[in-house]
Amino acid sequence: MEFYLILAALLGVLIAAFAIQNAAPVAVRFLVWQFESSLAVIVILSLLAGMVLIFLISLPGRFKRRKELYDKNRRISELEKQLAELEKRLSDRGV
């Protein structure tokens, strides 16, 4: 747990240094919109937009794997019940 806190603090320091060094305002044009902001804000927003896009693209695969896992766990439960039933029958026969 401490490792993650140290890593998060280090990342925070690096982001702060990046923001301080890249505070110059830049003009951004996209389609019909135009605005000015610091370069650091633009880069960080682009990074966040990329992360959100990757998350959204990965959702169908995640849902598919989760459903497969649920189905396999349900099948395992069914097979364990069958095994317990067969073991009970064998013990009742005295084998």
N, C-alpha and C positions, 0 to 999 in steps of 0.2 A: 504494500500500500504506500509506503514512504517513497518507493521508487517512482510511482506515478505522480505523486505530489512534487517531487524534485523535477521530473520531466515536464510537468505542467508549468512550474515556475520558470524553468529554463526557456520553454517555448514562449511564455509570456514576455520574458526579457527580450528575446529575439524579435518578437513582433513589435514591442515598444521601440527597440532600436531601429527597426525597419521603418516604422511610422515616423520617427523623428528625422531620419535621414532622407525620407522621401515625402516631405511635407509640401513640396512645390505644387501649386494649383495647375491642373491640366484641364483642357476643354475636351469633353466627350460628346460625340455626336452619334446617335443611333436612330436610324430611320428619320422621323420628324422631330425627335427630341434632341435638345442640346443643353448641357449643364456643365458647370465647373466644380471640381472637387480636388482634393489632394490626391496625388498619385497613390499613396498608401491605401487610402479608402477605396479607390478604384480597383486596385490589385486584390485587396481583401474581399471586396464584394464579388469580384470575378471568381475568386477561389471558392467562396461560399455558394455561388450559383452553380459552379461545377460540381461541388459536393452534393447539392440538392438534386441535380440532374442525374448523377451516378446513382444516388439512392433511389430515385424514381424508376430508373431503368432496371435496377436490380430487384424491384418489388415482385414482378411476376415469377421470377426464379425462386425467390424466397418463399412465396406462397406455395409454389409447386412442391418444393422440398419439405415444407411444413406439412402439407397434406400427405405426401408419401410417408413421412415419419409417423404421422398419426395412423395411417392405414397399416403400416408395418407393426406398430405397437399393438394395435387392435388384433392383428393376426397372431402375434406372439401370445397375447392373452388367451385367445381362443385355443391355440395349440397347447398352452400350459394347462388349461382346463381339461382338454382331451387327454393329455398325459396323466394328469392326476386321476381322472376317471379310469383309465386303463390300469394304472398302478393299483387302484382300489379293487378293481375286478380281480387282478392277479393275487392280491393279498387275501381276498375273500375265498379264492380257490385253494389257497394254501401253498402257492408256488413260491 
